[in-house]
Amino acid sequence: MITLKASALKELVVIGLLLVFQGSIYAGNSSDKQKRTRSRPLTRLELKEAKSRLVELGYGKGRNALVMFQKWERRKVTGNLTRDDFDILLTASAPAAKDFGYRHVEVDLDRQILILTDNDGNIKQFLPVSTGSNKRYKEKRASGLAYTPRGRFRIYAKISGWRESPLGLLYYPSYFSDGLAIHGNPSVPRTPQSHGCVRIPMSAAVSVSKLLPVGTIVLIYDKDSFVSAKDWAEADRIKADAVIRN
């Protein structure tokens, strides 16, 4: 009887080990399959679908559209579409401005993007930016902290063409705070590297300048700070209506 029990116990142990072994093989195969799926190159059809999806979500066309998507979704910004990017793109929601109901500009410091909106506050255009590095600098003609202020501002002055400043050349600057401006620059890194200004690509500087008349509201924020300017926008409407009535 004891011998039979011992034999049965051994069989149970062997069966248990076989089940564990098979389970580990299955898990390993499943993991390998997932890795192969993630590393599998995107097909032409999938790339075409991705381009259409970027347009549908409002990012536009071309490499810049993909960069804006990666910035918005807080992905690694490479300008190259990975399979993980593609999977997220298929289920992503269209981006929206932080404030709405009026025409304005937003600068998202965490994502390093500039947003232009229409009269209802819907996103009309995205641009990559490079803002203040938050590091101290010392140049020949100036020194200080490279900081882009958070808050709500208005464009108060503009210059067409090049403007020489103590910290370098600015292309079509639109000033919003104490000499800081949204301006074109040949160098727009994907990380904050400016002295405090909001750098935008040279190719967009002229068109953006035309969209930012004096008085345009500019909202600059990060994850810890945001101030709406809806009260400013409402005051502007009341003032405009009064002028029309008179």
Residue frames relative to the residue before (quaternion, step in Angstrom):
aa qw qx qy qz dx dy dz
M 1.0000 0.0000 0.0000 0.0000 0.00 0.00 0.00
I 0.6600 0.5055 -0.2991 0.4685 3.55 0.98 -0.93
T 0.6327 0.5411 -0.3218 0.4510 3.55 1.06 -0.84
L 0.6539 0.5157 -0.3086 0.4596 3.56 0.98 -0.89
K 0.6512 0.5150 -0.3152 0.4597 3.56 0.98 -0.88
A 0.6494 0.5172 -0.3120 0.4620 3.58 0.96 -0.86
S 0.6478 0.5186 -0.3113 0.4632 3.56 0.99 -0.84
A 0.6575 0.5052 -0.3068 0.4673 3.59 0.96 -0.90
L 0.6413 0.5325 -0.3200 0.4503 3.57 1.00 -0.82
K 0.6366 0.5258 -0.3210 0.4639 3.57 1.02 -0.84
E 0.6452 0.5249 -0.3179 0.4550 3.55 1.00 -0.86
L 0.6457 0.5189 -0.3174 0.4616 3.57 0.99 -0.83
V 0.6423 0.5229 -0.3170 0.4621 3.57 0.99 -0.85
V 0.6524 0.5162 -0.3068 0.4623 3.58 0.96 -0.92
I 0.6550 0.5101 -0.3086 0.4644 3.58 0.95 -0.94
G 0.6446 0.5290 -0.3161 0.4525 3.58 1.00 -0.88
L 0.6597 0.5045 -0.3067 0.4650 3.58 0.95 -0.88
L 0.6379 0.5284 -0.3262 0.4554 3.56 1.03 -0.79
L 0.6484 0.5179 -0.3148 0.4607 3.58 1.00 -0.83
V 0.6455 0.5113 -0.3143 0.4724 3.58 0.98 -0.86
F 0.6547 0.5239 -0.3054 0.4512 3.55 0.96 -0.93
Q 0.6675 0.4950 -0.2961 0.4710 3.57 0.96 -0.92
G 0.6393 0.5329 -0.3254 0.4489 3.56 1.05 -0.81
S 0.6606 0.4993 -0.3113 0.4662 3.58 0.98 -0.82
I 0.6191 0.5298 -0.3404 0.4692 3.57 1.07 -0.71
Y 0.6550 0.5145 -0.3093 0.4590 3.59 0.96 -0.92
A 0.6601 0.5031 -0.3100 0.4637 3.57 0.95 -0.93
G 0.6525 0.5153 -0.3128 0.4593 3.56 1.01 -0.83
N 0.6586 0.5046 -0.3074 0.4660 3.55 0.97 -0.87
S 0.6404 0.5285 -0.3190 0.4570 3.57 1.04 -0.85
S 0.6549 0.5096 -0.3017 0.4695 3.56 1.00 -0.90
D 0.6490 0.5135 -0.3113 0.4671 3.58 0.96 -0.87
K 0.6429 0.5292 -0.3173 0.4538 3.56 1.04 -0.85
Q 0.6496 0.5105 -0.3163 0.4663 3.58 1.00 -0.84
K 0.6415 0.5198 -0.3247 0.4614 3.57 1.00 -0.83
R 0.6570 0.5054 -0.3158 0.4617 3.58 0.96 -0.87
T 0.6339 0.5364 -0.3267 0.4513 3.58 1.05 -0.79
R 0.6805 0.4906 -0.2907 0.4601 3.58 0.94 -0.93
S 0.7221 0.4321 -0.2491 0.4794 3.58 1.04 -0.71
R 0.4820 0.6764 -0.4394 0.3422 3.59 1.26 -0.19
P 0.4830 -0.6819 0.4589 0.3019 3.64 -0.74 0.99
L 0.5216 -0.6251 0.4815 0.3246 3.54 -1.16 0.63
T 0.4289 -0.6959 0.5141 0.2598 3.55 -1.01 0.79
R 0.6699 -0.4799 0.3696 0.4293 3.57 -1.27 0.22
L 0.6358 0.5323 -0.3194 0.4586 3.55 1.04 -0.81
E 0.6626 0.4940 -0.3011 0.4757 3.59 0.99 -0.83
L 0.6371 0.5179 -0.3282 0.4671 3.60 1.00 -0.74
K 0.6349 0.5164 -0.3168 0.4794 3.56 1.06 -0.79
E 0.6438 0.5181 -0.3087 0.4710 3.57 1.03 -0.83
A 0.6376 0.5325 -0.3218 0.4542 3.58 1.04 -0.81
K 0.6418 0.5210 -0.3219 0.4616 3.60 0.96 -0.84
S 0.6595 0.5031 -0.3006 0.4708 3.56 0.95 -0.88
R 0.6563 0.5235 -0.3039 0.4504 3.55 1.01 -0.85
L 0.6252 0.5346 -0.3338 0.4603 3.60 1.03 -0.76
V 0.6498 0.4947 -0.3079 0.4882 3.58 1.00 -0.82
E 0.6472 0.5429 -0.3105 0.4359 3.57 0.92 -0.93
L 0.7136 0.4448 -0.2487 0.4807 3.58 1.00 -0.83
G 0.5846 -0.6295 0.3491 0.3743 3.59 1.28 -0.10
Y 0.4792 0.6841 -0.4338 0.3378 3.59 1.24 0.21
G 0.4973 -0.6632 0.4260 0.3625 3.58 1.21 -0.39
K 0.5861 -0.5770 0.4452 0.3539 3.52 -1.26 -0.50
G 0.7433 0.4462 -0.3006 0.3975 3.53 -1.34 0.25
R 0.7668 -0.3833 0.2765 0.4343 3.52 -1.40 -0.02
N 0.6223 0.5571 -0.3446 0.4286 3.58 1.04 -0.79
A 0.6071 0.5590 -0.3521 0.4415 3.60 1.07 -0.72
L 0.6638 0.4944 -0.3002 0.4742 3.58 0.96 -0.85
V 0.6319 0.5273 -0.3274 0.4642 3.59 1.00 -0.81
M 0.6553 0.5077 -0.3105 0.4653 3.59 0.97 -0.87
F 0.6233 0.5316 -0.3319 0.4676 3.58 1.04 -0.77
Q 0.6765 0.4905 -0.2954 0.4631 3.57 0.87 -0.95
K 0.6397 0.5113 -0.3260 0.4723 3.58 1.01 -0.74
W 0.6815 0.5041 -0.2991 0.4382 3.56 0.84 -1.00
E 0.7376 0.3978 -0.2188 0.4998 3.58 0.92 -0.91
R 0.4222 -0.7346 0.4344 0.3055 3.59 1.34 0.17
R 0.3126 0.7288 -0.5270 0.3055 3.53 0.99 0.95
K 0.6095 -0.4873 0.4340 0.4502 3.57 -1.25 0.04
V 0.3125 -0.7833 0.5129 0.1604 3.55 -0.65 1.15
T 0.0915 0.8141 -0.5617 0.1159 3.54 -0.40 1.27
G 0.3906 -0.7056 0.4961 0.3216 3.58 1.13 -0.59
N 0.6539 0.4379 -0.3085 0.5343 3.56 1.34 0.15
L 0.3818 -0.7443 0.5093 0.2022 3.56 -0.93 0.94
T 0.1620 -0.7751 0.6060 0.0758 3.57 -0.66 1.14
R 0.6537 -0.4981 0.3747 0.4291 3.56 -1.27 0.18
D 0.6150 0.5319 -0.3504 0.4648 3.60 1.04 -0.67
D 0.6226 0.5258 -0.3293 0.4768 3.59 1.02 -0.82
F 0.6548 0.5333 -0.3031 0.4415 3.55 0.92 -0.97
D 0.6589 0.5124 -0.3087 0.4562 3.59 0.92 -0.91
I 0.6705 0.4824 -0.2956 0.4799 3.60 0.97 -0.84
L 0.6135 0.5722 -0.3336 0.4300 3.56 1.05 -0.81
L 0.6536 0.5467 -0.3146 0.4183 3.58 0.96 -0.87
T 0.7812 0.3147 -0.1609 0.5146 3.59 1.07 -0.69
A 0.4487 0.7196 -0.4362 0.3010 3.60 1.29 0.00
S 0.3912 -0.6817 0.5651 0.2506 3.54 -1.27 0.52
A 0.5909 -0.5682 0.4292 0.3792 3.56 -1.20 0.51
P 0.4818 -0.6708 0.4738 0.3056 3.62 -0.91 0.83
A 0.1351 -0.7812 0.6057 0.0681 3.55 -1.19 0.56
A 0.5466 -0.6054 0.4655 0.3435 3.55 -1.15 0.64
K 0.5948 -0.5815 0.4237 0.3586 3.56 -1.21 0.52
D 0.7627 0.2075 -0.1118 0.6023 3.57 1.06 -0.84
F 0.1116 -0.8124 0.5713 0.0333 3.58 -1.11 0.52
G 0.6625 0.5411 -0.3693 0.3632 3.55 -1.33 0.19
Y 0.7942 0.1223 -0.0856 0.5890 3.60 1.23 -0.04
R 0.5716 -0.6033 0.4419 0.3377 3.54 -1.26 0.46
H 0.2316 0.7666 -0.5692 0.1865 3.57 -0.85 0.99
V 0.3921 -0.6699 0.5707 0.2679 3.54 -1.39 -0.07
E 0.1064 -0.7792 0.6136 0.0708 3.57 -1.07 0.74
V 0.1226 -0.7478 0.6472 0.0828 3.53 -1.18 0.72
D 0.1668 -0.7835 0.5962 0.0531 3.55 -0.52 1.26
L 0.2976 -0.8052 0.4890 0.1548 3.57 -0.27 1.28
D 0.6310 0.5360 -0.3421 0.4445 3.60 1.05 -0.66
R 0.7476 0.3769 -0.2059 0.5066 3.56 0.93 -0.91
Q 0.2864 -0.7724 0.5071 0.2532 3.61 1.26 -0.40
I 0.5121 0.5933 -0.4567 0.4208 3.54 0.72 1.18
L 0.2566 -0.7152 0.6252 0.1782 3.52 -1.31 0.46
I 0.1607 -0.7899 0.5895 0.0531 3.55 -0.97 0.96
L 0.1450 -0.7512 0.6389 0.0803 3.55 -0.95 0.95
T 0.1461 -0.8146 0.5574 0.0669 3.58 -0.81 0.95
D 0.4918 -0.6199 0.5103 0.3367 3.55 -1.33 0.24
N 0.7735 -0.3763 0.2389 0.4505 3.60 -1.26 -0.13
D 0.6938 0.4420 -0.2697 0.5005 3.59 1.24 -0.37
G 0.5701 -0.6142 0.3760 0.3954 3.56 1.27 -0.02
N 0.4631 0.6594 -0.4572 0.3764 3.57 1.27 0.26
I 0.5457 -0.6360 0.4312 0.3343 3.57 -1.01 0.77
K 0.1690 -0.7954 0.5791 0.0582 3.53 -0.85 1.07
Q 0.8082 -0.0394 0.0634 0.5842 3.57 1.08 -0.71
F 0.2334 -0.7363 0.6207 0.1343 3.54 -1.23 0.70
L 0.0092 0.7766 -0.6291 -0.0314 3.55 -1.19 0.53
P 0.4255 -0.6523 0.5452 0.3102 3.59 -1.09 0.60
V 0.0862 -0.7933 0.6011 0.0437 3.58 -1.09 0.67
S 0.1565 -0.7140 0.6569 0.1847 3.48 -1.41 0.06
T 0.1298 -0.8192 0.5581 0.0230 3.56 -0.63 1.18
G 0.8040 -0.3203 0.2023 0.4583 3.57 -1.31 -0.14
S 0.4531 -0.7299 0.4582 0.2282 3.56 -0.90 0.98
N 0.3572 -0.7457 0.4750 0.3011 3.59 1.31 -0.33
K 0.5547 0.5602 -0.4078 0.4606 3.56 1.19 0.61
R 0.5108 -0.6226 0.4837 0.3427 3.55 -1.18 0.46
Y 0.0999 -0.7916 0.6016 0.0385 3.57 -1.08 0.74
K 0.0857 -0.7659 0.6344 0.0599 3.53 -1.27 0.47
E 0.0349 -0.7974 0.6014 -0.0354 3.52 -0.41 1.28
K 0.7181 -0.4339 0.3079 0.4487 3.59 -1.29 0.08
R 0.8091 0.2798 -0.1139 0.5040 3.56 0.96 -0.91
A 0.8078 0.1205 -0.0703 0.5727 3.62 1.20 -0.02
S 0.0380 -0.7701 0.6355 0.0411 3.53 -1.30 0.39
G 0.2888 0.7592 -0.5474 0.2015 3.57 -1.17 0.44
L 0.6137 -0.5168 0.4354 0.4083 3.53 -1.30 -0.45
A 0.3647 -0.7359 0.5306 0.2095 3.59 -0.79 1.03
Y 0.2264 0.8037 -0.4976 0.2348 3.54 0.27 1.34
T 0.2147 -0.7384 0.6250 0.1346 3.55 -0.99 0.89
P 0.3787 -0.7637 0.4705 0.2280 3.61 -0.47 1.15
R 0.3597 -0.6938 0.5835 0.2208 3.54 -1.21 0.67
G 0.5058 0.6528 -0.4691 0.3129 3.56 -1.13 0.58
R 0.5346 -0.5901 0.4828 0.3646 3.54 -1.26 -0.46
F 0.0479 -0.8101 0.5812 -0.0603 3.52 -0.88 1.04
R 0.2572 -0.7141 0.6118 0.2227 3.52 -1.39 -0.03
I 0.4991 -0.5872 0.5286 0.3560 3.55 -1.20 0.53
Y 0.0985 -0.8413 0.5311 0.0217 3.58 -0.60 1.12
A 0.7942 0.0444 -0.0336 0.6051 3.61 1.24 -0.24
K 0.1068 -0.7912 0.6014 0.0304 3.55 -1.20 0.59
I 0.0939 -0.7639 0.6340 0.0757 3.54 -1.26 0.48
S 0.3190 -0.7302 0.5733 0.1910 3.56 -0.99 0.85
G 0.7770 0.2802 -0.2273 0.5159 3.58 -0.88 0.88
W 0.7490 -0.3907 0.3012 0.4423 3.54 -1.26 -0.54
R 0.0745 -0.7639 0.6396 0.0424 3.54 -1.20 0.68
E 0.2729 -0.7642 0.5634 0.1556 3.56 -0.78 1.04
S 0.0594 -0.7892 0.6112 0.0025 3.57 -0.81 1.05
P 0.6855 -0.4748 0.3334 0.4400 3.62 -1.21 0.21
L 0.7499 0.3857 -0.2090 0.4951 3.59 1.18 -0.52
G 0.7806 -0.2936 0.1603 0.5280 3.58 1.23 0.26
L 0.6469 -0.5278 0.3972 0.3810 3.53 -1.36 -0.10
L 0.1607 -0.7673 0.6170 0.0693 3.55 -1.07 0.88
Y 0.2260 -0.7863 0.5643 0.1109 3.57 -0.87 0.94
Y 0.8327 -0.1186 0.0026 0.5409 3.55 -0.63 1.26
P 0.0875 0.8371 -0.5344 0.0778 3.62 0.66 1.09
S 0.1253 -0.7289 0.6677 0.0844 3.52 -1.21 0.74
Y 0.2490 -0.8320 0.4835 0.1093 3.57 -0.25 1.31
F 0.1032 -0.8225 0.5588 0.0249 3.55 -0.97 0.93
S 0.8223 -0.0140 0.0203 0.5685 3.65 1.14 -0.39
D 0.8619 -0.1763 0.1128 0.4619 3.57 -0.72 1.13
G 0.7778 -0.3523 0.1812 0.4878 3.58 0.76 0.99
L 0.5603 0.5678 -0.4010 0.4504 3.58 1.24 -0.02
A 0.0502 -0.8317 0.5517 -0.0375 3.55 -0.94 0.90
I 0.4133 -0.5885 0.6145 0.3245 3.47 -1.43 0.21
H 0.1880 0.8149 -0.5211 0.1707 3.60 -0.47 1.09
G 0.5645 -0.5887 0.4627 0.3474 3.53 -1.27 0.41
N 0.0380 0.7787 -0.6249 0.0406 3.52 -1.16 0.71
P 0.5236 -0.6502 0.4398 0.3311 3.62 -0.95 0.78
S 0.7502 0.3209 -0.1841 0.5481 3.59 1.19 -0.52
V 0.0962 0.7655 -0.6282 0.1005 3.57 -0.61 1.20
P 0.1497 -0.8138 0.5569 0.0719 3.61 0.16 1.25
R 0.5617 -0.6124 0.4384 0.3425 3.57 -1.25 0.32
T 0.6907 0.3817 -0.2617 0.5556 3.57 1.33 0.05
P 0.6247 -0.5424 0.3882 0.4060 3.64 -1.18 0.37
Q 0.1161 0.8247 -0.5397 0.1230 3.58 -0.54 1.15
S 0.5414 0.6433 -0.4063 0.3578 3.63 1.21 -0.03
H 0.6022 -0.5450 0.4349 0.3890 3.56 -1.35 -0.01
G 0.7640 -0.2782 0.1876 0.5511 3.59 1.27 -0.14
C 0.5860 0.5665 -0.3613 0.4530 3.56 1.23 -0.44
V 0.4275 -0.6507 0.5524 0.2977 3.54 -1.34 0.16
R 0.1861 -0.8027 0.5603 0.0842 3.57 -0.28 1.25
I 0.0421 -0.7623 0.6453 0.0282 3.54 -1.09 0.80
P 0.6567 -0.5186 0.3508 0.4203 3.63 -1.16 0.39
M 0.5998 -0.5827 0.4222 0.3500 3.56 -1.11 0.73
S 0.6474 0.5602 -0.3178 0.4076 3.57 0.98 -0.87
A 0.7357 0.4009 -0.2256 0.4971 3.60 1.17 -0.51
A 0.4548 0.7456 -0.4219 0.2433 3.60 1.24 -0.34
V 0.6906 0.4809 -0.2960 0.4519 3.60 0.81 -0.95
S 0.6928 0.4771 -0.2893 0.4568 3.59 0.80 -0.98
V 0.6487 0.5052 -0.3223 0.4692 3.59 0.99 -0.76
S 0.6157 0.5544 -0.3431 0.4426 3.57 0.99 -0.79
K 0.6587 0.5126 -0.3045 0.4590 3.58 1.00 -0.81
L 0.6887 0.4756 -0.2686 0.4768 3.57 1.19 -0.60
L 0.7098 0.4238 -0.2468 0.5056 3.58 1.30 -0.09
P 0.0294 -0.8145 0.5794 -0.0021 3.61 0.35 1.15
V 0.6545 -0.4824 0.3892 0.4328 3.56 -1.23 0.34
G 0.7230 0.3844 -0.3073 0.4848 3.55 -0.85 1.00
T 0.4916 0.6688 -0.4312 0.3536 3.59 1.22 -0.34
I 0.3993 -0.7173 0.5251 0.2242 3.57 -0.93 0.93
V 0.0893 -0.7835 0.6148 0.0123 3.56 -0.95 1.00
L 0.1169 -0.7843 0.6079 0.0418 3.58 -0.77 1.07
I 0.0401 -0.7934 0.6072 -0.0149 3.57 -0.76 1.06
Y 0.1358 0.8195 -0.5349 0.1544 3.57 -0.64 1.10
D 0.1866 -0.7138 0.6511 0.1785 3.51 -1.43 0.17
K 0.7699 -0.3754 0.2322 0.4609 3.61 -1.25 -0.13
D 0.7264 0.4299 -0.2363 0.4813 3.59 1.18 -0.49
S 0.7919 0.2541 -0.1312 0.5395 3.58 1.18 -0.18
F 0.2172 0.7400 -0.6206 0.1415 3.52 -1.00 0.92
V 0.0342 -0.7789 0.6262 -0.0055 3.54 -0.96 0.95
S 0.3593 -0.7331 0.5401 0.2043 3.55 -0.74 1.08
A 0.2141 -0.7642 0.5922 0.1397 3.55 -1.23 0.49
K 0.2386 0.7999 -0.5184 0.1856 3.58 1.14 0.58
D 0.6260 0.5343 -0.3427 0.4530 3.58 1.09 -0.66
W 0.6137 0.5243 -0.3435 0.4800 3.58 1.10 -0.66
A 0.6612 0.5164 -0.3034 0.4518 3.56 0.90 -0.98
E 0.6537 0.5054 -0.3118 0.4690 3.60 0.99 -0.83
A 0.6330 0.5176 -0.3279 0.4731 3.59 1.01 -0.78
D 0.6245 0.5293 -0.3339 0.4673 3.60 1.05 -0.75
R 0.6510 0.5178 -0.3172 0.4554 3.60 0.95 -0.83
I 0.6538 0.5145 -0.3104 0.4598 3.57 0.92 -0.91
K 0.6549 0.5126 -0.3032 0.4651 3.56 0.98 -0.88
A 0.6598 0.5056 -0.3028 0.4662 3.58 0.97 -0.89
D 0.6471 0.5138 -0.3197 0.4638 3.61 0.98 -0.80
A 0.6356 0.5333 -0.3243 0.4544 3.58 1.04 -0.79
V 0.6412 0.5201 -0.3174 0.4665 3.57 1.04 -0.84
I 0.6544 0.5202 -0.3110 0.4522 3.58 0.97 -0.86
R 0.6667 0.5105 -0.2992 0.4532 3.58 0.98 -0.89
N 0.6960 0.4545 -0.2698 0.4860 3.55 1.08 -0.72
